[in-house]
Structures are given as structure tokens and as C-alpha cells.
């Protein structure tokens, strides 16, 4: 089966296609792609997904799947939303003057 292993940064994305045996897992795809070595990734802080849905290393893959390596969050999503709302509110207030 063919799957793709992906890792994205704000300015660049790495996509590595791999061919695996029929009963392969996320772990198998990571090992076969060698993406951790190529990008010097530390697995301890990473999580994984298959097409955006969280997955464990032992999750089974299917032909055509995209394994995504997820970076740790740098800010809580709710806090980020509050900051955006505050910024938008300040911008709206400034344009009313």
C-alpha cells in the first residue's frame, strides 16, 4: 500500500511517499520514511494524525492514507482566539475615530 508521511512548518512542508505492507501502522510509516532522521525530529514532543484525526503509533493504515506529524502547540487555542478578538476589537475602535 502507498501512504504519505507529512510534517509542516509555517513556511515549508515535507511530504514523503512510502510503500508499506498491507498491515502497516503509523510507526511503520515513520520508520520507512526516515522523516525523523531527515528533519532531526524528537518524537517525545510529537503527536500523530491520519488525515487530521489523532492516531497512535499502532494505528492501522490504509492505502492512500496521509500520516501527519503534529508539532506541540505553542499557545492554547482559546488564548489565541482571545488575542485575535482583542486585536480585531482594537482595530475596529481605531478605525471609528
Phi and psi in radians as a Rosetta constraint file:
Dihedral C 1 N 2 CA 2 C 2 CIRCULARHARMONIC -1.894 0.35
Dihedral N 2 CA 2 C 2 N 3 CIRCULARHARMONIC 2.283 0.35
Dihedral C 2 N 3 CA 3 C 3 CIRCULARHARMONIC -2.358 0.35
Dihedral N 3 CA 3 C 3 N 4 CIRCULARHARMONIC 2.982 0.35
Dihedral C 3 N 4 CA 4 C 4 CIRCULARHARMONIC -2.218 0.35
Dihedral N 4 CA 4 C 4 N 5 CIRCULARHARMONIC 2.390 0.35
Dihedral C 4 N 5 CA 5 C 5 CIRCULARHARMONIC -1.899 0.35
Dihedral N 5 CA 5 C 5 N 6 CIRCULARHARMONIC 2.229 0.35
Dihedral C 5 N 6 CA 6 C 6 CIRCULARHARMONIC -2.214 0.35
Dihedral N 6 CA 6 C 6 N 7 CIRCULARHARMONIC 2.539 0.35
Dihedral C 6 N 7 CA 7 C 7 CIRCULARHARMONIC -2.500 0.35
Dihedral N 7 CA 7 C 7 N 8 CIRCULARHARMONIC 2.223 0.35
Dihedral C 7 N 8 CA 8 C 8 CIRCULARHARMONIC -2.137 0.35
Dihedral N 8 CA 8 C 8 N 9 CIRCULARHARMONIC 2.417 0.35
Dihedral C 8 N 9 CA 9 C 9 CIRCULARHARMONIC -1.952 0.35
Dihedral N 9 CA 9 C 9 N 10 CIRCULARHARMONIC 2.958 0.35
Dihedral C 9 N 10 CA 10 C 10 CIRCULARHARMONIC -0.983 0.35
Dihedral N 10 CA 10 C 10 N 11 CIRCULARHARMONIC -0.551 0.35
Dihedral C 10 N 11 CA 11 C 11 CIRCULARHARMONIC -1.941 0.35
Dihedral N 11 CA 11 C 11 N 12 CIRCULARHARMONIC -0.122 0.35
Dihedral C 11 N 12 CA 12 C 12 CIRCULARHARMONIC -2.702 0.35
Dihedral N 12 CA 12 C 12 N 13 CIRCULARHARMONIC 2.546 0.35
Dihedral C 12 N 13 CA 13 C 13 CIRCULARHARMONIC -2.130 0.35
Dihedral N 13 CA 13 C 13 N 14 CIRCULARHARMONIC 2.465 0.35
Dihedral C 13 N 14 CA 14 C 14 CIRCULARHARMONIC -1.963 0.35
Dihedral N 14 CA 14 C 14 N 15 CIRCULARHARMONIC 2.220 0.35
Dihedral C 14 N 15 CA 15 C 15 CIRCULARHARMONIC -2.240 0.35
Dihedral N 15 CA 15 C 15 N 16 CIRCULARHARMONIC 2.168 0.35
Dihedral C 15 N 16 CA 16 C 16 CIRCULARHARMONIC -2.169 0.35
Dihedral N 16 CA 16 C 16 N 17 CIRCULARHARMONIC 1.980 0.35
Dihedral C 16 N 17 CA 17 C 17 CIRCULARHARMONIC -1.351 0.35
Dihedral N 17 CA 17 C 17 N 18 CIRCULARHARMONIC 2.457 0.35
Dihedral C 17 N 18 CA 18 C 18 CIRCULARHARMONIC -2.392 0.35
Dihedral N 18 CA 18 C 18 N 19 CIRCULARHARMONIC 2.697 0.35
Dihedral C 18 N 19 CA 19 C 19 CIRCULARHARMONIC -1.941 0.35
Dihedral N 19 CA 19 C 19 N 20 CIRCULARHARMONIC 2.233 0.35
Dihedral C 19 N 20 CA 20 C 20 CIRCULARHARMONIC -2.229 0.35
Dihedral N 20 CA 20 C 20 N 21 CIRCULARHARMONIC 2.882 0.35
Dihedral C 20 N 21 CA 21 C 21 CIRCULARHARMONIC -1.216 0.35
Dihedral N 21 CA 21 C 21 N 22 CIRCULARHARMONIC 2.884 0.35
Dihedral C 21 N 22 CA 22 C 22 CIRCULARHARMONIC -1.028 0.35
Dihedral N 22 CA 22 C 22 N 23 CIRCULARHARMONIC -0.604 0.35
Dihedral C 22 N 23 CA 23 C 23 CIRCULARHARMONIC -1.861 0.35
Dihedral N 23 CA 23 C 23 N 24 CIRCULARHARMONIC 0.651 0.35
Dihedral C 23 N 24 CA 24 C 24 CIRCULARHARMONIC -1.318 0.35
Dihedral N 24 CA 24 C 24 N 25 CIRCULARHARMONIC 2.757 0.35
Dihedral C 24 N 25 CA 25 C 25 CIRCULARHARMONIC -2.067 0.35
Dihedral N 25 CA 25 C 25 N 26 CIRCULARHARMONIC 3.056 0.35
Dihedral C 25 N 26 CA 26 C 26 CIRCULARHARMONIC -0.996 0.35
Dihedral N 26 CA 26 C 26 N 27 CIRCULARHARMONIC -0.761 0.35
Dihedral C 26 N 27 CA 27 C 27 CIRCULARHARMONIC -0.974 0.35
Dihedral N 27 CA 27 C 27 N 28 CIRCULARHARMONIC -0.805 0.35
Dihedral C 27 N 28 CA 28 C 28 CIRCULARHARMONIC -1.042 0.35
Dihedral N 28 CA 28 C 28 N 29 CIRCULARHARMONIC -0.722 0.35
Dihedral C 28 N 29 CA 29 C 29 CIRCULARHARMONIC -1.138 0.35
Dihedral N 29 CA 29 C 29 N 30 CIRCULARHARMONIC -0.718 0.35
Dihedral C 29 N 30 CA 30 C 30 CIRCULARHARMONIC -1.102 0.35
Dihedral N 30 CA 30 C 30 N 31 CIRCULARHARMONIC -0.794 0.35
Dihedral C 30 N 31 CA 31 C 31 CIRCULARHARMONIC -1.104 0.35
Dihedral N 31 CA 31 C 31 N 32 CIRCULARHARMONIC -0.822 0.35
Dihedral C 31 N 32 CA 32 C 32 CIRCULARHARMONIC -1.126 0.35
Dihedral N 32 CA 32 C 32 N 33 CIRCULARHARMONIC -0.646 0.35
Dihedral C 32 N 33 CA 33 C 33 CIRCULARHARMONIC -1.287 0.35
Dihedral N 33 CA 33 C 33 N 34 CIRCULARHARMONIC -0.446 0.35
Dihedral C 33 N 34 CA 34 C 34 CIRCULARHARMONIC 1.064 0.35
Dihedral N 34 CA 34 C 34 N 35 CIRCULARHARMONIC 0.357 0.35
Dihedral C 34 N 35 CA 35 C 35 CIRCULARHARMONIC -1.101 0.35
Dihedral N 35 CA 35 C 35 N 36 CIRCULARHARMONIC -0.579 0.35
Dihedral C 35 N 36 CA 36 C 36 CIRCULARHARMONIC -1.144 0.35
Dihedral N 36 CA 36 C 36 N 37 CIRCULARHARMONIC -0.694 0.35
Dihedral C 36 N 37 CA 37 C 37 CIRCULARHARMONIC -1.240 0.35
Dihedral N 37 CA 37 C 37 N 38 CIRCULARHARMONIC -0.776 0.35
Dihedral C 37 N 38 CA 38 C 38 CIRCULARHARMONIC -1.082 0.35
Dihedral N 38 CA 38 C 38 N 39 CIRCULARHARMONIC -0.652 0.35
Dihedral C 38 N 39 CA 39 C 39 CIRCULARHARMONIC -1.847 0.35
Dihedral N 39 CA 39 C 39 N 40 CIRCULARHARMONIC 0.094 0.35
Dihedral C 39 N 40 CA 40 C 40 CIRCULARHARMONIC 0.929 0.35
Dihedral N 40 CA 40 C 40 N 41 CIRCULARHARMONIC 0.890 0.35
Dihedral C 40 N 41 CA 41 C 41 CIRCULARHARMONIC -1.534 0.35
Dihedral N 41 CA 41 C 41 N 42 CIRCULARHARMONIC 2.470 0.35
Dihedral C 41 N 42 CA 42 C 42 CIRCULARHARMONIC -1.741 0.35
Dihedral N 42 CA 42 C 42 N 43 CIRCULARHARMONIC 1.922 0.35
Dihedral C 42 N 43 CA 43 C 43 CIRCULARHARMONIC -1.063 0.35
Dihedral N 43 CA 43 C 43 N 44 CIRCULARHARMONIC -0.420 0.35
Dihedral C 43 N 44 CA 44 C 44 CIRCULARHARMONIC -1.043 0.35
Dihedral N 44 CA 44 C 44 N 45 CIRCULARHARMONIC -0.543 0.35
Dihedral C 44 N 45 CA 45 C 45 CIRCULARHARMONIC -1.759 0.35
Dihedral N 45 CA 45 C 45 N 46 CIRCULARHARMONIC 0.111 0.35
Dihedral C 45 N 46 CA 46 C 46 CIRCULARHARMONIC -1.782 0.35
Dihedral N 46 CA 46 C 46 N 47 CIRCULARHARMONIC 2.677 0.35
Dihedral C 46 N 47 CA 47 C 47 CIRCULARHARMONIC -2.183 0.35
Dihedral N 47 CA 47 C 47 N 48 CIRCULARHARMONIC 2.991 0.35
Dihedral C 47 N 48 CA 48 C 48 CIRCULARHARMONIC -2.332 0.35
Dihedral N 48 CA 48 C 48 N 49 CIRCULARHARMONIC 2.717 0.35
Dihedral C 48 N 49 CA 49 C 49 CIRCULARHARMONIC -2.542 0.35
Dihedral N 49 CA 49 C 49 N 50 CIRCULARHARMONIC 2.767 0.35
Dihedral C 49 N 50 CA 50 C 50 CIRCULARHARMONIC -2.086 0.35
Dihedral N 50 CA 50 C 50 N 51 CIRCULARHARMONIC 1.982 0.35
Dihedral C 50 N 51 CA 51 C 51 CIRCULARHARMONIC 0.868 0.35
Dihedral N 51 CA 51 C 51 N 52 CIRCULARHARMONIC 0.791 0.35
Dihedral C 51 N 52 CA 52 C 52 CIRCULARHARMONIC 1.466 0.35
Dihedral N 52 CA 52 C 52 N 53 CIRCULARHARMONIC -0.081 0.35
Dihedral C 52 N 53 CA 53 C 53 CIRCULARHARMONIC -1.805 0.35
Dihedral N 53 CA 53 C 53 N 54 CIRCULARHARMONIC 2.190 0.35
Dihedral C 53 N 54 CA 54 C 54 CIRCULARHARMONIC -0.840 0.35
Dihedral N 54 CA 54 C 54 N 55 CIRCULARHARMONIC 2.474 0.35
Dihedral C 54 N 55 CA 55 C 55 CIRCULARHARMONIC -2.503 0.35
Dihedral N 55 CA 55 C 55 N 56 CIRCULARHARMONIC 2.611 0.35
Dihedral C 55 N 56 CA 56 C 56 CIRCULARHARMONIC -1.592 0.35
Dihedral N 56 CA 56 C 56 N 57 CIRCULARHARMONIC 2.935 0.35
Dihedral C 56 N 57 CA 57 C 57 CIRCULARHARMONIC -1.111 0.35
Dihedral N 57 CA 57 C 57 N 58 CIRCULARHARMONIC -0.444 0.35
Dihedral C 57 N 58 CA 58 C 58 CIRCULARHARMONIC -1.648 0.35
Dihedral N 58 CA 58 C 58 N 59 CIRCULARHARMONIC 0.170 0.35
Dihedral C 58 N 59 CA 59 C 59 CIRCULARHARMONIC -1.181 0.35
Dihedral N 59 CA 59 C 59 N 60 CIRCULARHARMONIC 2.367 0.35
Dihedral C 59 N 60 CA 60 C 60 CIRCULARHARMONIC -1.279 0.35
Dihedral N 60 CA 60 C 60 N 61 CIRCULARHARMONIC 2.512 0.35
Dihedral C 60 N 61 CA 61 C 61 CIRCULARHARMONIC -1.858 0.35
Dihedral N 61 CA 61 C 61 N 62 CIRCULARHARMONIC 2.770 0.35
Dihedral C 61 N 62 CA 62 C 62 CIRCULARHARMONIC -2.216 0.35
Dihedral N 62 CA 62 C 62 N 63 CIRCULARHARMONIC 2.755 0.35
Dihedral C 62 N 63 CA 63 C 63 CIRCULARHARMONIC -0.949 0.35
Dihedral N 63 CA 63 C 63 N 64 CIRCULARHARMONIC 2.294 0.35
Dihedral C 63 N 64 CA 64 C 64 CIRCULARHARMONIC 1.571 0.35
Dihedral N 64 CA 64 C 64 N 65 CIRCULARHARMONIC -0.061 0.35
Dihedral C 64 N 65 CA 65 C 65 CIRCULARHARMONIC -1.135 0.35
Dihedral N 65 CA 65 C 65 N 66 CIRCULARHARMONIC 2.689 0.35
Dihedral C 65 N 66 CA 66 C 66 CIRCULARHARMONIC -2.041 0.35
Dihedral N 66 CA 66 C 66 N 67 CIRCULARHARMONIC 2.011 0.35
Dihedral C 66 N 67 CA 67 C 67 CIRCULARHARMONIC -1.550 0.35
Dihedral N 67 CA 67 C 67 N 68 CIRCULARHARMONIC 2.157 0.35
Dihedral C 67 N 68 CA 68 C 68 CIRCULARHARMONIC -1.937 0.35
Dihedral N 68 CA 68 C 68 N 69 CIRCULARHARMONIC 2.325 0.35
Dihedral C 68 N 69 CA 69 C 69 CIRCULARHARMONIC -1.684 0.35
Dihedral N 69 CA 69 C 69 N 70 CIRCULARHARMONIC 2.115 0.35
Dihedral C 69 N 70 CA 70 C 70 CIRCULARHARMONIC -1.786 0.35
Dihedral N 70 CA 70 C 70 N 71 CIRCULARHARMONIC 2.268 0.35
Dihedral C 70 N 71 CA 71 C 71 CIRCULARHARMONIC -1.382 0.35
Dihedral N 71 CA 71 C 71 N 72 CIRCULARHARMONIC 2.734 0.35
Dihedral C 71 N 72 CA 72 C 72 CIRCULARHARMONIC -1.120 0.35
Dihedral N 72 CA 72 C 72 N 73 CIRCULARHARMONIC 2.580 0.35
Dihedral C 72 N 73 CA 73 C 73 CIRCULARHARMONIC -1.198 0.35
Dihedral N 73 CA 73 C 73 N 74 CIRCULARHARMONIC 2.449 0.35
Dihedral C 73 N 74 CA 74 C 74 CIRCULARHARMONIC -1.637 0.35
Dihedral N 74 CA 74 C 74 N 75 CIRCULARHARMONIC -0.296 0.35
Dihedral C 74 N 75 CA 75 C 75 CIRCULARHARMONIC -2.614 0.35
Dihedral N 75 CA 75 C 75 N 76 CIRCULARHARMONIC 2.559 0.35
Dihedral C 75 N 76 CA 76 C 76 CIRCULARHARMONIC -1.086 0.35
Dihedral N 76 CA 76 C 76 N 77 CIRCULARHARMONIC 2.304 0.35
Dihedral C 76 N 77 CA 77 C 77 CIRCULARHARMONIC -0.979 0.35
Dihedral N 77 CA 77 C 77 N 78 CIRCULARHARMONIC -0.647 0.35
Dihedral C 77 N 78 CA 78 C 78 CIRCULARHARMONIC -1.183 0.35
Dihedral N 78 CA 78 C 78 N 79 CIRCULARHARMONIC -0.687 0.35
Dihedral C 78 N 79 CA 79 C 79 CIRCULARHARMONIC -1.146 0.35
Dihedral N 79 CA 79 C 79 N 80 CIRCULARHARMONIC -0.701 0.35
Dihedral C 79 N 80 CA 80 C 80 CIRCULARHARMONIC -1.082 0.35
Dihedral N 80 CA 80 C 80 N 81 CIRCULARHARMONIC -0.713 0.35
Dihedral C 80 N 81 CA 81 C 81 CIRCULARHARMONIC -1.113 0.35
Dihedral N 81 CA 81 C 81 N 82 CIRCULARHARMONIC -0.754 0.35
Dihedral C 81 N 82 CA 82 C 82 CIRCULARHARMONIC -1.058 0.35
Dihedral N 82 CA 82 C 82 N 83 CIRCULARHARMONIC -0.734 0.35
Dihedral C 82 N 83 CA 83 C 83 CIRCULARHARMONIC -1.120 0.35
Dihedral N 83 CA 83 C 83 N 84 CIRCULARHARMONIC -0.729 0.35
Dihedral C 83 N 84 CA 84 C 84 CIRCULARHARMONIC -1.105 0.35
Dihedral N 84 CA 84 C 84 N 85 CIRCULARHARMONIC -0.750 0.35
Dihedral C 84 N 85 CA 85 C 85 CIRCULARHARMONIC -1.120 0.35
Dihedral N 85 CA 85 C 85 N 86 CIRCULARHARMONIC -0.747 0.35
Dihedral C 85 N 86 CA 86 C 86 CIRCULARHARMONIC -1.097 0.35
Dihedral N 86 CA 86 C 86 N 87 CIRCULARHARMONIC -0.732 0.35
Dihedral C 86 N 87 CA 87 C 87 CIRCULARHARMONIC -1.126 0.35
Dihedral N 87 CA 87 C 87 N 88 CIRCULARHARMONIC -0.765 0.35
Dihedral C 87 N 88 CA 88 C 88 CIRCULARHARMONIC -1.123 0.35
Dihedral N 88 CA 88 C 88 N 89 CIRCULARHARMONIC -0.695 0.35
Dihedral C 88 N 89 CA 89 C 89 CIRCULARHARMONIC -1.129 0.35
Dihedral N 89 CA 89 C 89 N 90 CIRCULARHARMONIC -0.747 0.35
Dihedral C 89 N 90 CA 90 C 90 CIRCULARHARMONIC -1.135 0.35
Dihedral N 90 CA 90 C 90 N 91 CIRCULARHARMONIC -0.689 0.35
Dihedral C 90 N 91 CA 91 C 91 CIRCULARHARMONIC -1.151 0.35
Dihedral N 91 CA 91 C 91 N 92 CIRCULARHARMONIC -0.732 0.35
Dihedral C 91 N 92 CA 92 C 92 CIRCULARHARMONIC -1.122 0.35
Dihedral N 92 CA 92 C 92 N 93 CIRCULARHARMONIC -0.716 0.35
Dihedral C 92 N 93 CA 93 C 93 CIRCULARHARMONIC -1.143 0.35
Dihedral N 93 CA 93 C 93 N 94 CIRCULARHARMONIC -0.681 0.35
Dihedral C 93 N 94 CA 94 C 94 CIRCULARHARMONIC -1.185 0.35
Dihedral N 94 CA 94 C 94 N 95 CIRCULARHARMONIC -0.608 0.35
Dihedral C 94 N 95 CA 95 C 95 CIRCULARHARMONIC -1.328 0.35
Dihedral N 95 CA 95 C 95 N 96 CIRCULARHARMONIC -0.327 0.35
Dihedral C 95 N 96 CA 96 C 96 CIRCULARHARMONIC -1.366 0.35
Dihedral N 96 CA 96 C 96 N 97 CIRCULARHARMONIC -0.312 0.35
